[in-house]
Amino acid sequence: MAEEIKCACDSTNVALFSCSGASNVGQLSNQIAIELTEKGVGRMMCAVGIGGQVAGLLRSAEGCDRIIAIDGCPQNCARKSLELAGLELDRHILVTELGITKNKDLRVRESEVSDVLEKVSEILGN
């Protein structure tokens, strides 16, 4: 796993929106956003609030320099919610494209978190 991850978009005002769907990859997407937030890559924000058109959350997202969506599967719920709200994405990451197969297990495995976090780091240029 990478020691320190910083976003390649050269911004300190980076919004991270993740899926948190009812599958392993949805929960993994959510955990990756948490890990990236804790490492200072960006700030995790509420994708469901964007889909619900919550005014304050929309304003916060609009004020970000960069927006990154992390989806679990090809349904792309986080990306679609952001796009329907008129927000432009700078990066879209899809966990199932990183070697994780979707299933209905909701438990997040540390080995998968480490593996996906390393791959996301590469995608973000770190």
All heavy atoms as an XYZ file, in Angstrom:
922
protein
N       0.844     -1.176      0.000
C       0.000      0.000      0.000
C       0.890      1.239      0.000
O       1.929      1.275      0.637
C      -0.903     -0.024      1.230
C      -1.849      1.150      1.272
S      -3.247      0.945      2.394
C      -2.454      0.933      3.964
N       0.464      2.264     -0.704
C       1.218      3.504     -0.775
C       1.290      4.153      0.610
O       0.324      4.124      1.363
C       0.561      4.457     -1.765
N       2.438      4.768      0.909
C       2.610      5.378      2.212
C       1.725      6.604      2.378
O       1.077      6.784      3.385
C       4.071      5.767      2.416
C       4.974      4.560      2.566
C       6.410      4.967      2.718
O       6.693      6.120      3.070
O       7.270      4.108      2.488
N       1.717      7.484      1.396
C       0.908      8.689      1.472
C       0.299      8.937      0.105
O       0.966      8.868     -0.910
C       1.776      9.880      1.878
C       0.986     11.139      2.066
C       1.847     12.278      2.569
O       2.823     12.019      3.283
O       1.536     13.419      2.229
N      -0.992      9.230      0.079
C      -1.692      9.456     -1.169
C      -2.105     10.915     -1.229
O      -2.698     11.429     -0.300
C      -2.946      8.562     -1.267
C      -2.553      7.100     -1.173
C      -3.703      8.836     -2.542
C      -3.737      6.165     -1.109
N      -1.800     11.578     -2.308
C      -2.268     12.935     -2.546
C      -2.878     12.954     -3.935
O      -2.428     12.276     -4.840
C      -1.113     13.924     -2.468
C      -0.520     14.018     -1.078
C       0.318     15.254     -0.962
C       1.166     15.235      0.256
N       0.617     15.613      1.466
N      -3.922     13.721     -4.091
C      -4.626     13.781     -5.364
C      -3.738     14.423     -6.430
O      -3.094     15.440     -6.186
C      -5.921     14.569     -5.223
S      -6.868     14.630     -6.734
N      -3.750     13.845     -7.603
C      -2.959     14.354     -8.721
C      -3.546     15.634     -9.299
O      -2.925     16.281    -10.120
C      -2.860     13.290     -9.809
N      -4.735     16.003     -8.858
C      -5.382     17.183     -9.428
C      -4.879     18.480     -8.797
O      -5.384     19.546     -9.109
C      -6.897     17.073     -9.350
S      -7.552     16.291     -7.895
N      -3.882     18.414     -7.940
C      -3.240     19.588     -7.365
C      -4.222     20.541     -6.698
O      -4.165     21.739     -6.878
C      -2.428     20.332     -8.424
C      -1.293     19.487     -8.948
O      -0.671     18.759     -8.161
O      -1.043     19.556    -10.143
N      -5.134     20.019     -5.932
C      -6.106     20.850     -5.247
C      -6.310     20.343     -3.833
O      -6.299     19.153     -3.584
C      -7.434     20.814     -6.004
O      -8.417     21.485     -5.259
N      -6.511     21.268     -2.925
C      -6.821     20.876     -1.562
C      -8.322     20.833     -1.336
O      -8.781     20.431     -0.288
C      -6.180     21.856     -0.559
O      -6.656     23.172     -0.861
C      -4.668     21.816     -0.648
N      -9.104     21.267     -2.314
C     -10.553     21.306     -2.190
C     -11.165     20.243     -3.106
O     -11.780     20.548     -4.121
C     -11.066     22.707     -2.541
C     -12.508     22.906     -2.176
O     -13.091     22.135     -1.421
N     -13.091     23.940     -2.731
N     -10.959     18.986     -2.731
C     -11.392     17.850     -3.540
C     -12.554     17.143     -2.843
O     -12.444     16.748     -1.691
C     -10.232     16.853     -3.755
C     -10.699     15.635     -4.524
C      -9.074     17.536     -4.462
N     -13.665     16.989     -3.566
C     -14.830     16.287     -3.035
C     -14.764     14.827     -3.456
O     -14.515     14.515     -4.620
C     -16.110     16.918     -3.570
N     -14.997     13.938     -2.503
C     -15.030     12.502     -2.755
C     -16.450     12.006     -2.534
O     -16.986     12.133     -1.431
C     -14.082     11.769     -1.804
C     -12.621     12.188     -1.830
C     -11.876     11.590     -0.647
C     -11.984     11.770     -3.145
N     -17.052     11.469     -3.576
C     -18.401     10.921     -3.491
C     -18.328      9.437     -3.782
O     -17.780      9.034     -4.806
C     -19.331     11.594     -4.509
C     -19.644     13.015     -4.185
C     -18.905     14.042     -4.752
C     -20.670     13.331     -3.314
C     -19.200     15.362     -4.462
C     -20.968     14.651     -3.014
C     -20.233     15.669     -3.591
N     -18.898      8.632     -2.899
C     -18.809      7.187     -3.098
C     -20.181      6.541     -3.088
O     -21.128      7.038     -2.489
C     -17.959      6.544     -2.003
O     -18.602      6.665     -0.755
N     -20.222      5.399     -3.735
C     -21.347      4.492     -3.628
C     -21.286      3.897     -2.222
O     -20.209      3.791     -1.637
C     -21.159      3.389     -4.673
S     -22.245      1.986     -4.484
N     -22.413      3.530     -1.697
C     -22.413      2.744     -0.460
C     -23.499      1.687     -0.576
O     -24.223      1.403      0.360
C     -22.610      3.633      0.768
O     -23.843      4.312      0.701
N     -23.587      1.138     -1.769
C     -24.639      0.188     -2.116
C     -24.592     -1.116     -1.347
O     -23.641     -1.422     -0.639
N     -25.633     -1.906     -1.544
C     -25.838     -3.149     -0.809
C     -25.099     -4.318     -1.445
O     -25.676     -5.330     -1.829
C     -27.329     -3.447     -0.706
N     -23.791     -4.153     -1.566
C     -22.928     -5.211     -2.096
C     -21.526     -4.999     -1.547
O     -21.229     -3.966     -0.952
C     -22.884     -5.168     -3.634
O     -22.187     -4.010     -4.065
N     -20.675     -5.971     -1.790
C     -19.287     -5.842     -1.340
C     -18.595     -4.641     -1.974
O     -17.888     -3.894     -1.315
C     -18.511     -7.128     -1.627
C     -18.412     -7.445     -3.099
O     -19.357     -7.248     -3.876
N     -17.271     -7.962     -3.519
N     -18.824     -4.417     -3.271
C     -18.133     -3.318     -3.953
C     -18.698     -1.953     -3.562
O     -17.975     -0.960     -3.553
C     -18.105     -3.520     -5.486
C     -17.221     -4.709     -5.845
C     -19.501     -3.682     -6.061
N     -19.985     -1.909     -3.209
C     -20.554     -0.666     -2.711
C     -19.939     -0.287     -1.378
O     -19.539      0.860     -1.154
N     -19.848     -1.246     -0.483
C     -19.244     -0.995      0.824
C     -17.747     -0.700      0.692
O     -17.202      0.133      1.422
C     -19.488     -2.177      1.757
C     -20.964     -2.387      2.071
C     -21.611     -1.139      2.644
O     -21.151     -0.589      3.641
N     -22.674     -0.676      2.002
N     -17.105     -1.348     -0.249
C     -15.685     -1.101     -0.498
C     -15.469      0.317     -1.035
O     -14.539      1.009     -0.623
C     -15.141     -2.153     -1.468
C     -13.648     -2.179     -1.715
C     -12.857     -2.279     -0.422
C     -13.308     -3.360     -2.622
N     -16.345      0.773     -1.910
C     -16.265      2.140     -2.430
C     -16.340      3.148     -1.293
O     -15.567      4.114     -1.244
C     -17.414      2.412     -3.402
O     -17.346      1.567     -4.505
N     -17.274      2.920     -0.399
C     -17.444      3.792      0.749
C     -16.183      3.800      1.619
O     -15.706      4.856      2.037
C     -18.663      3.338      1.553
C     -19.074      4.332      2.589
O     -19.486      5.435      2.270
N     -18.973      3.941      3.847
N     -15.625      2.625      1.883
C     -14.429      2.539      2.717
C     -13.233      3.219      2.053
O     -12.425      3.860      2.735
C     -14.095      1.079      3.036
C     -12.965      0.923      4.029
C     -13.265      1.563      5.375
O     -14.372      1.450      5.885
N     -12.287      2.244      5.939
N     -13.128      3.111      0.746
C     -12.034      3.781      0.033
C     -12.147      5.294      0.182
O     -11.152      5.989      0.403
C     -12.011      3.355     -1.455
C     -11.661      1.871     -1.586
C     -11.040      4.228     -2.258
C     -10.338      1.454     -0.965
N     -13.372      5.823      0.089
C     -13.566      7.265      0.276
C     -13.173      7.687      1.691
O     -12.569      8.752      1.879
C     -15.012      7.646     -0.021
N     -13.477      6.857      2.669
C     -13.075      7.144      4.049
C     -11.552      7.167      4.155
O     -10.965      8.089      4.730
C     -13.676      6.108      5.023
C     -15.194      6.274      5.112
C     -13.026      6.213      6.416
C     -15.913      5.136      5.822
N     -10.910      6.152      3.596
C      -9.436      6.064      3.647
C      -8.791      7.271      2.961
O      -7.830      7.846      3.479
C      -8.952      4.777      2.971
C      -9.441      3.498      3.609
C      -8.699      3.118      4.866
O      -7.535      3.506      5.033
O      -9.302      2.411      5.705
N      -9.314      7.663      1.803
C      -8.765      8.810      1.074
C      -8.950     10.100      1.870
O      -8.063     10.958      1.881
C      -9.416      8.925     -0.303
C      -9.090      7.811     -1.293
C      -9.952      7.954     -2.547
C      -7.608      7.782     -1.643
N     -10.085     10.229      2.545
C     -10.335     11.401      3.379
C      -9.334     11.440      4.531
O      -8.725     12.476      4.801
C     -11.779     11.383      3.917
O     -12.678     11.454      2.803
C     -12.027     12.546      4.862
N      -9.131     10.293      5.180
C      -8.195     10.238      6.303
C      -6.762     10.511      5.875
O      -5.967     11.015      6.666
C      -8.300      8.881      6.997
C      -9.609      8.721      7.753
C      -9.799      7.354      8.375
O      -9.009      6.419      8.071
O     -10.755      7.209      9.168
N      -6.439     10.224      4.617
C      -5.087     10.467      4.118
C      -4.922     11.872      3.543
O      -3.853     12.233      3.065
C      -4.731      9.421      3.066
C      -4.601      8.027      3.663
C      -4.226      7.014      2.622
C      -4.103      5.635      3.199
N      -3.196      5.510      4.311
N      -5.995     12.655      3.567
C      -5.892     14.033      3.114
C      -5.995     14.226      1.614
O      -5.668     15.300      1.096
N      -6.448     13.213      0.896
C      -6.597     13.328     -0.560
C      -7.731     14.276     -0.906
O      -7.675     15.025     -1.868
C      -6.846     11.943     -1.193
C      -7.175     12.048     -2.664
C      -5.626     11.051     -0.977
N      -8.771     14.232     -0.121
C      -9.944     15.062     -0.347
C     -10.861     14.944      0.844
O     -10.459     14.469      1.908
N     -12.110     15.346      0.637
C     -13.091     15.324      1.714
C     -14.306     14.545      1.236
O     -14.926     14.879      0.230
C     -13.472     16.749      2.057
C     -14.508     16.904      3.110
C     -14.707     18.371      3.434
N     -14.814     19.179      2.221
C     -15.838     19.971      1.940
N     -16.830     20.090      2.775
N     -15.853     20.667      0.827
N     -14.630     13.505      1.968
C     -15.796     12.697      1.641
C     -17.055     13.533      1.830
O     -17.200     14.243      2.823
C     -15.840     11.464      2.537
C     -16.907     10.484      2.179
S     -16.739      9.032      3.252
C     -18.037      8.017      2.611
N     -17.946     13.448      0.838
C     -19.214     14.162      0.890
C     -20.345     13.177      0.605
O     -20.102     12.063      0.160
C     -19.207     15.316     -0.107
C     -18.134     16.364      0.215
S     -18.085     17.718     -0.952
C     -19.561     18.601     -0.464
N     -21.578     13.603      0.839
C     -22.735     12.718      0.788
C     -23.355     12.637     -0.611
O     -24.038     13.563     -1.051
C     -23.773     13.185      1.797
S     -25.218     12.128      1.863
N     -23.149     11.523     -1.278
C     -23.721     11.313     -2.617
C     -25.240     11.221     -2.563
O     -25.932     11.692     -3.471
C     -23.131     10.058     -3.250
N     -25.780     10.628     -1.505
C     -27.240     10.515     -1.377
C     -27.850     11.906     -1.223
O     -28.922     12.183     -1.774
C     -27.618      9.594     -0.196
C     -29.111      9.593      0.032
C     -27.123      8.184     -0.452
N     -27.184     12.787     -0.508
C     -27.669     14.158     -0.368
C     -27.695     14.887     -1.697
O     -28.602     15.690     -1.958
N     -26.747     14.595     -2.552
C     -26.738     15.189     -3.894
C     -27.934     14.655     -4.677
O     -28.663     15.411     -5.317
C     -25.419     14.895     -4.631
C     -24.234     15.536     -3.903
C     -25.495     15.350     -6.091
C     -24.258     17.037     -3.782
N     -28.143     13.343     -4.613
C     -29.289     12.744     -5.297
C     -30.603     13.279     -4.767
O     -31.577     13.412     -5.514
N     -30.648     13.616     -3.482
C     -31.843     14.160     -2.852
C     -31.989     15.666     -3.031
O     -32.913     16.262     -2.485
N     -31.045     16.257     -3.755
C     -31.081     17.696     -4.050
C     -31.081     18.558     -2.784
O     -31.764     19.577     -2.713
C     -32.288     18.036     -4.930
C     -32.282     17.338     -6.284
C     -31.210     17.908     -7.204
O     -31.230     19.086     -7.519
N     -30.266     17.073     -7.625
N     -30.311     18.150     -1.782
C     -30.188     18.923     -0.548
C     -29.363     20.177     -0.865
O     -28.189     20.079     -1.240
C     -29.533     18.083      0.569
C     -29.324     18.920      1.821
C     -30.378     16.846      0.860
N     -29.984     21.329     -0.714
C     -29.401     22.589     -1.170
C     -27.996     22.855     -0.618
O     -27.092     23.218     -1.371
C     -30.335     23.748     -0.827
N     -27.811     22.701      0.681
C     -26.507     22.978      1.275
C     -25.415     22.058      0.749
O     -24.278     22.487      0.523
N     -25.758     20.801      0.539
C     -24.775     19.853      0.005
C     -24.444     20.169     -1.447
O     -23.286     20.057     -1.867
C     -25.297     18.424      0.136
C     -25.462     17.927      1.571
C     -26.139     16.564      1.589
C     -24.122     17.872      2.280
N     -25.442     20.572     -2.203
C     -25.193     20.965     -3.596
C     -24.265     22.174     -3.655
O     -23.322     22.198     -4.449
C     -26.507     21.267     -4.318
C     -27.365     20.065     -4.666
C     -28.772     20.501     -5.061
C     -26.727     19.238     -5.764
N     -24.511     23.165     -2.810
C     -23.642     24.350     -2.791
C     -22.216     23.978     -2.400
O     -21.255     24.480     -2.980
C     -24.187     25.407     -1.836
C     -25.322     26.212     -2.430
C     -25.654     27.440     -1.589
N     -26.046     27.126     -0.222
C     -27.261     26.744      0.146
N     -28.223     26.639     -0.737
N     -27.516     26.491      1.423
N     -22.091     23.089     -1.422
C     -20.751     22.661     -1.005
C     -20.021     21.973     -2.157
O     -18.847     22.240     -2.411
C     -20.838     21.708      0.184
O     -21.286     22.376      1.324
N     -20.717     21.094     -2.859
C     -20.101     20.385     -3.987
C     -19.728     21.349     -5.110
O     -18.653     21.243     -5.701
C     -21.049     19.309     -4.505
N     -20.606     22.293     -5.380
C     -20.337     23.277     -6.431
C     -19.116     24.130     -6.107
O     -18.437     24.614     -7.006
C     -21.561     24.176     -6.636
C     -22.720     23.445     -7.285
C     -24.050     24.177     -7.185
O     -24.132     25.208     -6.455
O     -25.014     23.713     -7.813
N     -18.813     24.285     -4.826
C     -17.674     25.081     -4.416
C     -16.351     24.336     -4.430
O     -15.306     24.920     -4.159
N     -16.385     23.061     -4.766
C     -15.147     22.265     -4.780
C     -14.381     22.476     -6.082
O     -14.962     22.678     -7.139
C     -15.474     20.785     -4.603
S     -16.039     20.434     -2.926
N     -13.073     22.397     -5.964
C     -12.216     22.524     -7.147
C     -12.242     21.272     -8.011
O     -12.147     21.350     -9.227
C     -10.769     22.801     -6.720
C     -10.633     24.124     -5.997
O     -11.380     25.074     -6.325
O      -9.788     24.204     -5.081
N     -12.349     20.128     -7.375
C     -12.344     18.843     -8.086
C     -13.389     17.929     -7.466
O     -13.617     17.955     -6.256
C     -10.982     18.147     -7.990
C      -9.821     18.941     -8.538
C      -9.818     18.900    -10.063
N      -8.658     19.551    -10.611
C      -8.655     20.820    -11.041
N      -9.727     21.535    -10.977
N      -7.559     21.344    -11.529
N     -13.991     17.079     -8.308
C     -14.976     16.108     -7.845
C     -14.567     14.722     -8.330
O     -14.348     14.523     -9.531
C     -16.394     16.456     -8.337
C     -16.840     17.787     -7.728
C     -17.377     15.334     -7.995
C     -18.185     18.281     -8.211
N     -14.465     13.798     -7.394
C     -14.113     12.416     -7.703
C     -15.263     11.527     -7.258
O     -15.710     11.608     -6.111
C     -12.813     11.994     -6.992
C     -11.650     12.867     -7.471
C     -12.520     10.508     -7.223
C     -10.368     12.674     -6.705
N     -15.758     10.684     -8.161
C     -16.807      9.711     -7.833
C     -16.183      8.327     -7.787
O     -15.394      7.962     -8.665
C     -17.915      9.748     -8.875
N     -16.542      7.566     -6.770
C     -16.073      6.187     -6.632
C     -17.305      5.299     -6.601
O     -18.076      5.320     -5.642
C     -15.240      5.996     -5.350
C     -14.090      7.005     -5.290
C     -14.729      4.555     -5.269
C     -13.397      7.069     -3.954
N     -17.502      4.543     -7.663
C     -18.637      3.631     -7.762
C     -18.169      2.203     -7.575
O     -17.051      1.849     -7.937
C     -19.315      3.762     -9.133
C     -20.361      4.859     -9.159
O     -21.244      4.839     -8.277
O     -20.298      5.727    -10.044
N     -19.078      1.378     -7.052
C     -18.766     -0.023     -6.848
C     -18.919     -0.848     -8.107
O     -18.072     -1.675     -8.435
N     -20.017     -0.624     -8.837
C     -20.323     -1.477     -9.990
C     -20.763     -0.642    -11.183
O     -20.934      0.572    -11.065
C     -21.403     -2.498     -9.608
S     -23.062     -1.788     -9.457
N     -20.971     -1.264    -12.321
C     -21.338     -0.539    -13.537
C     -22.694      0.159    -13.505
O     -23.046      0.851    -14.460
C     -21.318     -1.624    -14.622
C     -20.402     -2.670    -14.104
C     -20.615     -2.665    -12.618
N     -23.442      0.037    -12.422
C     -24.669      0.830    -12.309
C     -24.331      2.326    -12.181
O     -25.136      3.181    -12.530
C     -25.493      0.375    -11.104
C     -26.019     -1.040    -11.213
C     -27.031     -1.196    -12.339
O     -27.846     -0.311    -12.581
N     -26.969     -2.313    -13.025
N     -23.127      2.619    -11.678
C     -22.600      3.993    -11.601
C     -23.548      4.971    -10.892
O     -23.749      6.102    -11.339
C     -22.248      4.517    -13.000
C     -21.116      3.749    -13.614
O     -20.108      3.491    -12.965
N     -21.278      3.352    -14.865
N     -24.095      4.557     -9.767
C     -25.075      5.382     -9.047
C     -24.495      6.709     -8.576
O     -25.158      7.747     -8.683
C     -25.658      4.605     -7.877
S     -26.569      3.126     -8.391
N     -23.289      6.709     -8.032
C     -22.687      7.963     -7.558
C     -22.468      8.907     -8.734
O     -22.848     10.082     -8.671
C     -21.377      7.692     -6.823
N     -21.877      8.408     -9.809
C     -21.632      9.250    -10.987
C     -22.931      9.818    -11.544
O     -23.033     11.011    -11.819
C     -20.915      8.463    -12.081
C     -20.503      9.368    -13.255
C     -20.088      8.599    -14.474
N     -21.328      8.162    -15.121
C     -21.430      7.144    -15.949
N     -20.372      6.425    -16.235
N     -22.580      6.818    -16.485
N     -23.943      8.968    -11.687
C     -25.217      9.412    -12.251
C     -25.882     10.463    -11.366
O     -26.443     11.440    -11.868
C     -26.146      8.222    -12.465
C     -25.710      7.337    -13.616
C     -26.610      6.116    -13.736
C     -26.136      5.189    -14.837
N     -26.931      3.954    -14.891
N     -25.835     10.284    -10.050
C     -26.423     11.271     -9.131
C     -25.744     12.624     -9.290
O     -26.408     13.666     -9.327
C     -26.300     10.804     -7.683
O     -27.102      9.673     -7.468
N     -24.426     12.614     -9.376
C     -23.676     13.856     -9.533
C     -23.994     14.522    -10.869
O     -24.215     15.735    -10.941
C     -22.180     13.580     -9.411
C     -21.721     13.112     -8.031
C     -20.326     12.522     -8.101
C     -21.792     14.236     -7.023
N     -24.031     13.735    -11.927
C     -24.316     14.281    -13.252
C     -25.745     14.825    -13.332
O     -25.968     15.891    -13.920
C     -24.071     13.233    -14.333
C     -22.595     12.941    -14.512
C     -22.310     11.785    -15.464
O     -23.247     11.024    -15.811
O     -21.140     11.641    -15.852
N     -26.709     14.119    -12.748
C     -28.096     14.599    -12.754
C     -28.241     15.925    -11.996
O     -29.119     16.732    -12.300
C     -29.037     13.551    -12.154
C     -29.348     12.369    -13.059
C     -30.098     11.283    -12.285
C     -30.159     12.813    -14.272
N     -27.359     16.146    -11.025
C     -27.368     17.399    -10.268
C     -26.607     18.505    -11.001
O     -26.522     19.626    -10.515
C     -26.765     17.170     -8.881
N     -26.054     18.183    -12.167
C     -25.331     19.180    -12.945
C     -23.892     19.373    -12.540
O     -23.251     20.348    -12.927
N     -23.355     18.447    -11.776
C     -21.958     18.544    -11.334
C     -21.050     17.823    -12.319
O     -21.374     16.740    -12.798
C     -21.810     17.947     -9.934
C     -22.613     18.662     -8.845
C     -22.609     17.854     -7.558
C     -22.056     20.056     -8.608
N     -19.925     18.425    -12.610
C     -18.963     17.843    -13.545
C     -17.880     17.078    -12.780
O     -17.256     17.631    -11.869
C     -18.315     18.948    -14.382
C     -17.421     18.428    -15.468
C     -16.886     19.545    -16.347
O     -17.619     20.520    -16.579
O     -15.729     19.425    -16.778
N     -17.674     15.837    -13.162
C     -16.667     15.004    -12.503
C     -15.289     15.216    -13.120
O     -15.161     15.361    -14.325
C     -17.028     13.525    -12.649
C     -18.008     12.947    -11.645
C     -19.352     13.578    -11.776
C     -18.082     11.466    -11.800
N     -14.296     15.188    -12.249
C     -12.908     15.234    -12.707
C     -12.326     13.839    -12.835
O     -11.463     13.606    -13.669
C     -12.070     16.070    -11.729
C     -12.509     17.520    -11.760
O     -12.134     18.215    -12.709
O     -13.258     17.928    -10.851
N     -12.801     12.918    -12.001
C     -12.366     11.524    -12.048
C     -13.544     10.642    -11.689
O     -14.356     10.984    -10.833
C     -11.257     11.240    -11.032
C      -9.980     12.020    -11.180
C      -8.986     11.269    -12.028
N      -7.619     11.714    -11.926
C      -7.142     12.892    -12.273
N      -7.933     13.822    -12.671
N      -5.860     13.164    -12.202
N     -13.605      9.480    -12.331
C     -14.594      8.461    -11.968
C     -13.845      7.147    -11.827
O     -13.132      6.731    -12.743
C     -15.684      8.331    -13.039
C     -16.689      7.280    -12.710
N     -16.891      6.184    -13.508
C     -17.540      7.155    -11.663
C     -17.837      5.421    -12.969
N     -18.239      5.997    -11.846
N     -14.004      6.517    -10.676
C     -13.332      5.252    -10.388
C     -14.397      4.190    -10.196
O     -15.376      4.409     -9.483
C     -12.448      5.389     -9.128
C     -11.342      6.421     -9.396
C     -11.869      4.035     -8.722
C     -10.596      6.876     -8.167
N     -14.205      3.045    -10.836
C     -15.160      1.946    -10.770
C     -14.454      0.730    -10.177
O     -13.534      0.171    -10.776
C     -15.686      1.652    -12.177
C     -16.794      0.629    -12.321
C     -18.000      0.987    -11.474
C     -17.201      0.538    -13.790
N     -14.879      0.317     -8.990
C     -14.211     -0.749     -8.245
C     -14.199     -2.073     -9.014
O     -13.200     -2.787     -8.996
C     -14.829     -0.917     -6.834
C     -14.294     -2.148     -6.133
C     -14.568      0.331     -5.997
N     -15.282     -2.402     -9.705
C     -15.301     -3.675    -10.439
C     -14.293     -3.690    -11.581
O     -13.929     -4.766    -12.053
C     -16.711     -4.005    -10.982
O     -17.194     -2.903    -11.755
C     -17.666     -4.320     -9.839
N     -13.812     -2.533    -11.999
C     -12.753     -2.485    -13.014
C     -11.364     -2.643    -12.395
O     -10.367     -2.682    -13.109
C     -12.818     -1.174    -13.802
C     -14.012     -1.102    -14.728
C     -14.057      0.177    -15.541
O     -13.280      1.117    -15.251
O     -14.885      0.240    -16.466
N     -11.309     -2.739    -11.070
C     -10.030     -2.867    -10.366
C      -9.796     -4.288     -9.863
O      -8.980     -4.515     -8.983
C      -9.979     -1.868     -9.202
C     -10.170     -0.402     -9.588
C     -10.158      0.483     -8.346
C      -9.110      0.043    -10.576
N     -10.547     -5.237    -10.416
C     -10.307     -6.642    -10.101
C     -11.149     -7.218     -8.980
O     -10.873     -8.321     -8.508
N     -12.175     -6.517     -8.555
C     -13.050     -7.016     -7.488
C     -14.382     -7.409     -8.121
O     -14.998     -6.625     -8.839
C     -13.292     -5.951     -6.398
C     -11.975     -5.417     -5.842
C     -14.186     -6.518     -5.293
C     -11.140     -6.402     -5.070
N     -14.824     -8.622     -7.853
C     -16.092     -9.118     -8.375
C     -17.210     -8.786     -7.401
O     -17.085     -8.997     -6.198
C     -16.024    -10.648     -8.586
O     -14.951    -10.927     -9.492
C     -17.317    -11.187     -9.158
N     -18.304     -8.274     -7.937
C     -19.446     -7.899     -7.108
C     -20.164     -9.131     -6.569
O     -20.381    -10.104     -7.284
C     -20.428     -7.069     -7.947
C     -21.631     -6.585     -7.167
C     -22.536     -5.733     -8.052
C     -23.759     -5.258     -7.281
N     -24.603     -4.380     -8.114
N     -20.527     -9.057     -5.274
C     -21.373    -10.075     -4.661
C     -22.219     -9.408     -3.574
O     -22.121     -8.210     -3.363
C     -20.546    -11.254     -4.126
C     -19.593    -10.854     -3.034
O     -19.969    -10.204     -2.056
N     -18.327    -11.227     -3.184
N     -23.043    -10.172     -2.903
C     -23.961     -9.599     -1.908
C     -23.389     -9.560     -0.495
O     -24.077     -9.188      0.448
C     -25.286    -10.344     -1.936
C     -26.013    -10.148     -3.250
C     -27.417    -10.673     -3.178
C     -28.106    -10.572     -4.517
N     -28.551     -9.252     -4.838
N     -22.125     -9.917     -0.340
C     -21.467     -9.881      0.963
C     -21.179     -8.425      1.340
O     -20.515     -7.716      0.592
C     -20.173    -10.686      0.901
C     -19.516    -10.850      2.255
O     -20.028    -10.308      3.257
O     -18.476    -11.533      2.305
N     -21.659     -7.982      2.472
C     -21.494     -6.590      2.886
C     -20.236     -6.340      3.720
O     -19.936     -5.203      4.058
C     -22.722     -6.123      3.670
C     -24.035     -6.151      2.896
C     -25.184     -5.715      3.801
C     -23.965     -5.273      1.652
N     -19.515     -7.402      4.033
C     -18.299     -7.234      4.825
C     -17.150     -6.730      3.955
O     -16.933     -7.219      2.851
C     -17.897     -8.545      5.480
C     -18.878     -8.972      6.579
C     -18.560    -10.330      7.054
N     -18.935    -11.236      5.953
C     -18.888    -12.534      5.999
N     -18.446    -13.127      7.076
N     -19.259    -13.261      4.983
N     -16.435     -5.763      4.488
C     -15.268     -5.215      3.794
C     -14.039     -5.949      4.300
O     -13.807     -6.028      5.498
C     -15.141     -3.694      4.057
C     -13.885     -3.141      3.418
C     -16.368     -2.970      3.540
N     -13.282     -6.499      3.381
C     -12.060     -7.232      3.746
C     -10.858     -6.295      3.641
O     -10.688     -5.609      2.634
C     -11.891     -8.430      2.833
C     -12.946     -9.487      3.112
C     -12.824    -10.681      2.192
N     -13.758    -11.727      2.572
C     -15.075    -11.659      2.443
N     -15.635    -10.568      1.971
N     -15.854    -12.661      2.798
N     -10.037     -6.297      4.683
C      -8.882     -5.401      4.733
C      -7.954     -5.614      3.542
O      -7.394     -4.656      3.016
C      -8.123     -5.569      6.050
C      -7.038     -4.547      6.249
C      -7.540     -3.106      6.192
O      -8.621     -2.808      6.714
O      -6.831     -2.267      5.579
N      -7.789     -6.853      3.104
C      -6.911     -7.119      1.959
C      -7.449     -6.450      0.692
O      -6.679     -5.926     -0.112
C      -6.757     -8.628      1.731
O      -8.018     -9.223      1.451
N      -8.776     -6.442      0.525
C      -9.364     -5.772     -0.640
C      -9.248     -4.251     -0.515
O      -8.977     -3.572     -1.503
C     -10.825     -6.185     -0.817
C     -10.977     -7.612     -1.271
C     -12.422     -8.039     -1.422
O     -13.318     -7.463     -0.763
O     -12.655     -8.976     -2.202
N      -9.428     -3.725      0.688
C      -9.266     -2.285      0.897
C      -7.846     -1.878      0.519
O      -7.648     -0.916     -0.226
C      -9.572     -1.878      2.366
C      -9.205     -0.421      2.613
C     -11.038     -2.131      2.687
N      -6.861     -2.616      0.998
C      -5.458     -2.297      0.692
C      -5.180     -2.360     -0.801
O      -4.538     -1.473     -1.363
C      -4.522     -3.251      1.430
O      -4.658     -3.101      2.807
N      -5.680     -3.410     -1.442
C      -5.458     -3.597     -2.875
C      -6.110     -2.477     -3.687
O      -5.476     -1.875     -4.557
C      -6.012     -4.959     -3.300
C      -5.769     -5.260     -4.766
O      -4.630     -5.059     -5.237
O      -6.723     -5.690     -5.449
N      -7.367     -2.185     -3.402
C      -8.081     -1.149     -4.150
C      -7.493      0.231     -3.854
O      -7.327      1.047     -4.762
C      -9.594     -1.204     -3.863
C     -10.311     -0.001     -4.468
C     -10.186     -2.492     -4.413
N      -7.128      0.500     -2.612
C      -6.534      1.784     -2.260
C      -5.228      2.010     -3.028
O      -4.966      3.115     -3.518
C      -6.307      1.867     -0.758
C      -5.928      3.225     -0.198
C      -6.974      4.276     -0.531
C      -5.735      3.124      1.311
N      -4.446      0.973     -3.172
C      -3.203      1.076     -3.940
C      -3.501      1.385     -5.410
O      -2.855      2.240     -6.025
C      -2.406     -0.218     -3.829
C      -1.059     -0.153     -4.526
C      -0.233     -1.410     -4.293
O      -0.427     -2.092     -3.280
O       0.611     -1.689     -5.153
N      -4.496      0.722     -5.971
C      -4.862      0.960     -7.372
C      -5.443      2.353     -7.580
O      -5.150      3.009     -8.578
C      -5.833     -0.123     -7.854
C      -5.166     -1.476     -7.976
C      -6.136     -2.571     -8.311
C      -5.411     -3.918     -8.394
N      -6.343     -5.019     -8.621
N      -6.244      2.814     -6.634
C      -6.783      4.162     -6.719
C      -5.657      5.183     -6.642
O      -5.654      6.189     -7.351
C      -7.848      4.399     -5.628
C      -8.228      5.864     -5.519
C      -9.088      3.542     -5.911
N      -4.687      4.914     -5.805
C      -3.510      5.786     -5.710
C      -2.830      5.915     -7.063
O      -2.438      7.008     -7.484
C      -2.536      5.222     -4.674
O      -1.354      5.958     -4.658
N      -2.691      4.800     -7.767
C      -2.092      4.827     -9.104
C      -2.946      5.647    -10.074
O      -2.429      6.431    -10.862
C      -1.900      3.416     -9.631
C      -0.853      2.624     -8.883
C      -0.818      1.153     -9.270
O      -1.392      0.802    -10.312
O      -0.217      0.370     -8.505
N      -4.265      5.480    -10.014
C      -5.175      6.220    -10.879
C      -5.045      7.720    -10.635
O      -5.046      8.525    -11.568
C      -6.636      5.764    -10.666
C      -6.814      4.344    -11.206
C      -7.626      6.730    -11.315
C      -8.133      3.691    -10.796
N      -4.906      8.100     -9.374
C      -4.783      9.506     -9.024
C      -3.369     10.035     -9.220
O      -3.115     11.211     -8.968
C      -5.256      9.732     -7.573
C      -6.731      9.418     -7.320
C      -7.064      9.613     -5.847
C      -7.636     10.264     -8.196
N      -2.472      9.179     -9.664
C      -1.124      9.611    -10.001
C      -0.156      9.692     -8.850
O       0.763     10.501     -8.857
N      -0.332      8.839     -7.853
C       0.566      8.891     -6.689
C       1.436      7.654     -6.620
O       1.053      6.581     -6.709
C      -0.267      9.004     -5.411
C      -1.180     10.193     -5.483
O      -0.789     11.249     -5.933
N      -2.418     10.018     -5.073
